[in-house]
Amino acid sequence: MSLIDQTSSRIKAVTHGFFLSITTTIAEPSIVLPLILHYFGAGSLTVGFLSSLLKGGAIIVQLFAAFGAQSYARVMPYLRFVFAARFLSWFGIGVGIYLFGPTRPDLALWSIGVGLFIFSFAAGFGSVYFNEILGKVFSHRYRGKVFAQRQIAAGLGALISGFSAGLILEHYSPPQSFAYLFILSALIMLAGVIPYALIEEPIKTNTKVKEESFRLFIRNALSLLRSDPQLRRQIRTYLAAYAHLFTLPFIILDAEAKFSLSGIEVGSLLTLQIIGGILSNFVWGRWAARGQIRLILYASFVCYILANSGAMFAMELWHYGMIFFLLGIGMDGMRLAFSNNILIIAPEPLRPVYIALQSNLTSIGLFFAVPGALILEYAGYTALCSFTIIVLIVGMISARNLD
């Protein structure tokens, strides 16, 4: 029996997205995490760095994972180790906040930083193995539908998480409330990783012989990048799409400065961002099934540009609601388009290398909040939003060159 496009694999992939979203939305880097870090005394640069770290992964780790994965017939055993490391690091953040938060905010902040580093470091390996499995078990047209369904499920999970986070923040005092968020969500994470770890992975016969050294692998990977113009265009466009991260962590801090947000208001803004993502996936899935990746990118860039334009003039709380709604639409569109397209353009034997090259080179963009913090401090909020819009427009122009 063929293991390609199995309903059971689709259900497991979608279930994983649902429960993982509940977990990570607890410390959502655009809304919740900056507020937690701010509570423990983190400055703008620290907020920008740690918010980026949650999404960033370990840059060099992804290439090292691909170095081995290109010759693996199966990668699921390695992915299971990644799942264990991510669970333990997330749970450890909650324990660190619970133990140190009330009396040693400096140690609590260190607990968050170390935990996020391990969580993100493990993701550097996990992203290669995870996408390799998706490339194995789903055909590319079917995969577009799976991505959309997974993101819809993730959005529903995030809705539950956002609402729950708002209630916990409203009814429990910090820092205990922050500890509860991480500890409970870590336990929920297990409900998602176990089904995905049970996906039946096909044995890969069309593998590539592993190079004699990592240095030779890097040299070959860079030669591959130079020889494939489509891969270069995709990476350039993806990097420009990350420009929204210049401003992302600071939009909620701007709202907090104006309105002193309650826990319910924080949860409501997060919910609007999630709803934008959920609703958009009904369109993204239809367009992806037709192969209209470029159209998804155009629409997502427009949403990012409108959101940053609105951020410069927002004066009412509902203005911020619309901003995060548009950001939710753009985030899910970008994620689906680039995740699916890299699996389409990558030759099967080189799929781990293509995934790692894209992840590595675009991971620079995941730390855009750090220079964003510098622009904010020295030039101001309006200048930061304006700069972000300019880079996004450049990215949208670049998207027209993608096949």
C-alpha positions as CSV (number, residue, x, y, z in Angstrom):
1,M,0.0,0.0,0.0
2,S,1.3,3.4,-0.9
3,L,2.2,5.7,1.9
4,I,1.7,8.8,-0.3
5,D,-1.3,11.1,0.4
6,Q,-2.7,8.9,3.2
7,T,-5.6,10.3,5.1
8,S,-4.1,9.1,8.4
9,S,-0.9,11.1,7.7
10,R,-2.9,14.2,6.9
11,I,-4.8,13.9,10.1
12,K,-1.6,13.5,12.1
13,A,0.0,16.5,10.5
14,V,-3.0,18.6,11.1
15,T,-3.4,17.4,14.7
16,H,0.3,18.3,15.3
17,G,-0.3,21.8,13.9
18,F,-3.3,22.3,16.2
19,F,-1.6,21.4,19.5
20,L,1.7,23.0,18.7
21,S,-0.1,26.2,18.0
22,I,-1.8,26.1,21.4
23,T,1.7,25.8,22.9
24,T,3.6,28.5,21.0
25,T,0.7,31.0,21.0
26,I,1.1,31.2,24.8
27,A,4.3,33.1,24.1
28,E,3.3,34.6,20.8
29,P,6.3,36.8,19.8
30,S,4.2,39.7,18.5
31,I,2.0,40.2,21.5
32,V,2.5,38.0,24.6
33,L,6.3,37.4,24.8
34,P,7.2,41.1,24.6
35,L,4.9,41.8,27.5
36,I,6.4,39.0,29.6
37,L,10.0,40.2,28.8
38,H,9.0,43.8,29.6
39,Y,7.7,42.7,33.0
40,F,11.1,41.3,33.9
41,G,12.8,44.5,33.0
42,A,14.1,43.6,29.4
43,G,15.0,46.6,27.3
44,S,14.1,47.1,23.6
45,L,17.1,45.2,22.3
46,T,16.5,42.2,24.6
47,V,12.9,42.1,23.6
48,G,13.8,42.3,20.0
49,F,16.5,39.5,20.3
50,L,14.4,37.1,22.3
51,S,11.3,37.6,20.3
52,S,13.4,36.8,17.2
53,L,15.0,33.8,18.9
54,L,11.6,32.1,19.3
55,K,11.1,32.1,15.6
56,G,14.7,32.1,14.5
57,G,16.0,28.6,15.0
58,A,19.7,27.9,15.0
59,I,21.1,29.2,11.7
60,I,24.1,26.9,11.2
61,V,22.3,24.0,12.8
62,Q,19.9,23.6,9.8
63,L,22.7,23.2,7.4
64,F,24.4,20.6,9.7
65,A,21.1,18.7,9.9
66,A,20.8,18.7,6.1
67,F,24.4,17.5,5.9
68,G,23.4,14.2,7.6
69,A,19.8,14.1,6.4
70,Q,20.6,14.0,2.7
71,S,21.9,10.4,3.2
72,Y,19.2,9.2,5.6
73,A,16.6,6.7,4.3
74,R,14.4,7.8,7.3
75,V,14.5,10.9,9.5
76,M,11.7,10.2,11.9
77,P,13.9,8.8,14.7
78,Y,15.9,12.0,14.7
79,L,12.7,14.1,14.7
80,R,11.5,12.3,17.8
81,F,14.7,13.5,19.7
82,V,13.9,17.1,18.6
83,F,10.4,16.8,19.9
84,A,11.7,15.7,23.3
85,A,14.2,18.6,23.5
86,R,11.5,21.2,22.6
87,F,9.1,19.8,25.3
88,L,11.7,19.9,28.0
89,S,13.0,23.4,27.2
90,W,9.5,24.9,27.1
91,F,8.5,23.2,30.4
92,G,11.8,24.4,31.9
93,I,11.0,28.0,31.1
94,G,7.8,27.7,33.1
95,V,9.7,26.1,36.0
96,G,12.3,28.8,35.9
97,I,9.7,31.6,36.0
98,Y,7.9,29.9,38.9
99,L,11.0,29.5,40.9
100,F,12.8,32.8,40.2
101,G,10.1,35.2,39.0
102,P,8.9,36.5,42.4
103,T,12.3,37.3,43.9
104,R,15.0,37.1,41.1
105,P,13.7,38.7,37.9
106,D,17.2,38.6,36.4
107,L,17.3,34.8,36.8
108,A,13.8,34.4,35.4
109,L,14.9,36.4,32.3
110,W,17.9,34.1,32.0
111,S,15.6,31.1,32.3
112,I,13.5,32.4,29.4
113,G,16.5,33.2,27.3
114,V,18.2,29.8,27.8
115,G,14.9,27.9,27.3
116,L,14.1,29.8,24.1
117,F,17.6,29.1,22.8
118,I,17.3,25.4,23.3
119,F,13.7,25.4,21.9
120,S,14.8,27.3,18.9
121,F,18.1,25.4,18.5
122,A,16.2,22.1,18.4
123,A,13.9,23.6,15.8
124,G,17.0,24.1,13.6
125,F,17.2,20.3,13.3
126,G,13.4,19.8,13.4
127,S,12.6,22.1,10.4
128,V,14.8,20.0,8.1
129,Y,13.4,16.6,9.3
130,F,9.8,17.9,9.5
131,N,9.7,19.2,6.0
132,E,11.6,16.2,4.6
133,I,8.8,14.0,5.9
134,L,6.1,16.3,4.4
135,G,7.9,16.1,1.1
136,K,7.9,12.3,1.3
137,V,4.3,11.6,2.4
138,F,2.4,14.2,0.3
139,S,2.3,15.1,-3.4
140,H,2.8,18.8,-4.1
141,R,-0.8,19.6,-5.0
142,Y,-2.2,17.6,-2.1
143,R,0.5,19.1,0.2
144,G,-0.9,22.6,-0.5
145,K,-4.3,21.5,0.8
146,V,-2.6,19.9,3.8
147,F,-0.7,23.1,4.6
148,A,-3.9,25.1,4.5
149,Q,-5.8,22.6,6.7
150,R,-2.9,22.5,9.1
151,Q,-2.8,26.3,9.3
152,I,-6.6,26.4,9.9
153,A,-6.3,23.9,12.7
154,A,-3.3,25.8,14.1
155,G,-5.5,29.0,14.0
156,L,-8.2,27.2,15.9
157,G,-5.7,26.0,18.4
158,A,-4.3,29.5,18.7
159,L,-7.8,30.9,19.3
160,I,-8.2,28.5,22.2
161,S,-4.7,29.4,23.4
162,G,-5.2,33.2,23.0
163,F,-8.5,33.1,24.9
164,S,-7.0,30.9,27.6
165,A,-3.9,33.1,27.9
166,G,-6.1,36.2,28.3
167,L,-8.0,34.6,31.1
168,I,-4.9,33.4,32.9
169,L,-3.3,36.8,32.6
170,E,-6.5,38.4,33.8
171,H,-7.1,36.2,36.8
172,Y,-3.6,35.3,38.1
173,S,-1.0,37.8,39.0
174,P,2.4,37.9,37.3
175,P,4.9,36.2,37.4
176,Q,3.0,33.1,38.5
177,S,0.6,33.6,35.6
178,F,3.5,33.5,33.1
179,A,4.8,30.3,34.7
180,Y,1.4,28.6,34.4
181,L,1.2,29.6,30.7
182,F,4.4,27.8,29.9
183,I,4.0,24.7,32.1
184,L,0.4,24.0,30.9
185,S,1.2,24.6,27.3
186,A,4.2,22.3,27.5
187,L,2.0,19.4,28.6
188,I,-0.4,20.2,25.7
189,M,2.5,20.1,23.3
190,L,2.8,16.3,23.9
191,A,-0.7,15.8,22.5
192,G,0.5,17.1,19.2
193,V,4.0,15.7,18.8
194,I,3.0,12.1,19.6
195,P,0.6,11.7,16.6
196,Y,3.2,13.3,14.2
197,A,5.9,11.0,15.5
198,L,3.7,8.0,14.5
199,I,3.4,9.0,10.8
200,E,4.5,6.1,8.6
201,E,7.5,7.4,6.8
202,P,8.4,5.9,3.4
203,I,11.9,4.6,3.0
204,K,13.8,7.0,0.8
205,T,15.9,5.2,-1.9
206,N,16.9,8.2,-4.0
207,T,19.4,9.5,-1.5
208,K,22.6,11.5,-1.9
209,V,25.9,10.2,-0.8
210,K,27.1,12.2,2.2
211,E,30.2,14.4,1.7
212,E,33.4,13.5,3.5
213,S,33.3,16.7,5.6
214,F,30.9,19.4,6.6
215,R,33.2,21.9,5.0
216,L,32.9,20.2,1.6
217,F,29.1,20.0,2.1
218,I,29.0,23.8,2.7
219,R,31.0,24.3,-0.5
220,N,28.7,22.1,-2.5
221,A,25.6,23.8,-1.0
222,L,26.9,27.3,-2.0
223,S,27.7,26.0,-5.5
224,L,24.1,24.7,-5.7
225,L,22.8,28.1,-4.6
226,R,24.9,29.8,-7.3
227,S,23.7,27.4,-10.0
228,D,19.9,27.7,-9.3
229,P,18.5,31.1,-10.0
230,Q,15.0,30.1,-8.9
231,L,16.3,29.2,-5.4
232,R,18.1,32.5,-5.2
233,R,14.9,34.4,-6.2
234,Q,12.9,32.5,-3.7
235,I,15.3,33.2,-0.8
236,R,15.6,37.0,-1.7
237,T,11.8,37.3,-1.7
238,Y,11.4,35.4,1.5
239,L,14.0,37.5,3.2
240,A,12.2,40.7,2.2
241,A,8.9,39.2,3.5
242,Y,10.5,39.0,6.9
243,A,10.7,42.8,6.9
244,H,7.5,42.9,8.9
245,L,9.5,41.7,11.9
246,F,11.3,45.0,12.0
247,T,8.2,46.4,13.7
248,L,6.2,43.4,14.9
249,P,7.3,43.2,18.6
250,F,7.0,46.9,19.0
251,I,3.4,47.4,17.7
252,I,2.0,45.8,20.9
253,L,4.3,47.8,23.1
254,D,3.0,51.0,21.4
255,A,-0.5,49.9,22.2
256,E,0.5,49.1,25.8
257,A,2.0,52.6,26.2
258,K,-1.3,54.2,25.0
259,F,-3.9,52.0,26.7
260,S,-2.3,50.0,29.5
261,L,-3.8,46.8,28.1
262,S,-5.6,44.4,30.3
263,G,-5.2,40.6,30.0
264,I,-8.6,40.4,28.1
265,E,-7.5,43.1,25.7
266,V,-4.2,41.3,25.0
267,G,-6.1,38.1,24.4
268,S,-8.5,39.9,22.1
269,L,-5.8,41.4,19.9
270,L,-4.1,38.0,19.7
271,T,-7.5,36.4,18.8
272,L,-8.0,38.9,15.9
273,Q,-4.6,38.0,14.5
274,I,-5.4,34.3,14.7
275,I,-8.9,34.8,13.1
276,G,-7.2,36.7,10.2
277,G,-5.0,33.7,9.6
278,I,-7.8,31.1,9.9
279,L,-10.1,32.9,7.4
280,S,-7.3,33.5,4.9
281,N,-6.4,29.8,4.7
282,F,-9.7,29.0,3.0
283,V,-8.4,31.2,0.2
284,W,-4.8,30.2,0.4
285,G,-5.6,26.5,0.2
286,R,-7.7,27.1,-3.0
287,W,-5.0,29.1,-4.6
288,A,-2.3,26.7,-3.6
289,A,-4.2,23.8,-5.1
290,R,-4.3,25.7,-8.4
291,G,-0.5,26.5,-8.2
292,Q,-1.1,30.2,-7.7
293,I,1.8,30.7,-5.2
294,R,2.7,34.1,-6.6
295,L,-0.8,35.4,-6.1
296,I,-0.7,34.3,-2.4
297,L,2.6,36.3,-2.0
298,Y,1.2,39.4,-3.6
299,A,-1.8,39.4,-1.3
300,S,0.3,38.7,1.8
301,F,2.7,41.6,1.0
302,V,-0.2,43.9,0.6
303,C,-1.6,42.9,4.1
304,Y,1.8,43.6,5.7
305,I,2.1,47.0,4.0
306,L,-1.4,48.0,5.1
307,A,-0.7,46.8,8.7
308,N,2.5,48.9,9.0
309,S,0.8,51.9,7.4
310,G,-2.0,51.6,10.0
311,A,0.5,51.2,12.8
312,M,1.9,54.8,12.2
313,F,-1.6,56.4,12.7
314,A,-3.3,54.0,15.2
315,M,-5.0,56.0,17.9
316,E,-7.9,53.7,19.0
317,L,-7.7,50.1,20.3
318,W,-9.8,48.8,17.3
319,H,-7.1,50.2,15.0
320,Y,-4.7,47.8,16.6
321,G,-7.3,45.0,16.2
322,M,-7.3,45.7,12.4
323,I,-3.5,45.8,12.3
324,F,-3.1,42.4,13.9
325,F,-6.0,41.0,11.8
326,L,-4.0,42.0,8.6
327,L,-0.8,40.6,10.1
328,G,-2.5,37.3,10.7
329,I,-3.6,37.1,7.1
330,G,-0.1,37.9,5.8
331,M,1.8,35.5,8.1
332,D,-0.2,32.5,7.1
333,G,0.0,33.4,3.5
334,M,3.8,33.7,3.5
335,R,4.2,30.6,5.6
336,L,2.1,28.5,3.2
337,A,3.6,29.9,0.0
338,F,7.3,29.6,0.8
339,S,7.0,26.2,2.7
340,N,5.2,24.7,-0.2
341,N,7.2,26.2,-3.0
342,I,10.6,25.1,-1.7
343,L,9.4,21.5,-1.8
344,I,8.2,22.0,-5.3
345,I,11.4,23.4,-6.7
346,A,13.8,21.1,-4.8
347,P,15.0,17.9,-6.6
348,E,14.2,14.9,-4.3
349,P,17.8,13.9,-3.5
350,L,18.6,17.5,-2.6
351,R,15.4,18.3,-0.7
352,P,17.1,18.6,2.7
353,V,19.8,20.8,1.3
354,Y,17.3,23.1,-0.4
355,I,15.2,23.3,2.8
356,A,18.3,24.1,4.9
357,L,19.6,26.7,2.5
358,Q,16.3,28.5,2.5
359,S,16.0,28.3,6.3
360,N,19.6,29.3,6.9
361,L,19.7,32.3,4.6
362,T,16.3,33.6,5.6
363,S,16.9,33.1,9.3
364,I,18.8,36.3,9.2
365,G,15.4,38.0,8.7
366,L,14.0,36.3,11.8
367,F,16.3,38.7,13.8
368,F,15.1,41.8,12.1
369,A,13.6,42.9,15.4
370,V,17.1,43.7,16.7
371,P,17.9,46.4,14.1
372,G,14.3,47.4,14.4
373,A,14.9,48.1,18.0
374,L,17.9,50.3,17.1
375,I,15.8,52.2,14.5
376,L,13.1,52.7,17.1
377,E,15.5,54.1,19.7
378,Y,17.4,56.4,17.4
379,A,14.9,57.5,14.8
380,G,11.5,56.8,16.3
381,Y,8.4,54.7,15.7
382,T,7.2,56.4,12.5
383,A,10.6,56.1,10.9
384,L,10.7,52.4,11.8
385,C,7.3,51.7,10.2
386,S,8.2,53.7,7.1
387,F,11.5,51.8,6.6
388,T,9.6,48.5,7.0
389,I,7.0,49.5,4.3
390,I,9.8,50.4,1.8
391,V,11.5,47.0,2.3
392,L,8.1,45.2,1.9
393,I,7.4,47.0,-1.4
394,V,10.8,45.9,-2.6
395,G,9.9,42.3,-1.7
396,M,6.5,42.5,-3.5
397,I,8.3,43.6,-6.6
398,S,10.8,40.7,-6.2
399,A,7.9,38.2,-6.0
400,R,6.9,38.8,-9.6
401,N,10.1,37.0,-10.7
402,L,9.2,33.7,-9.0
403,D,8.0,31.0,-11.3
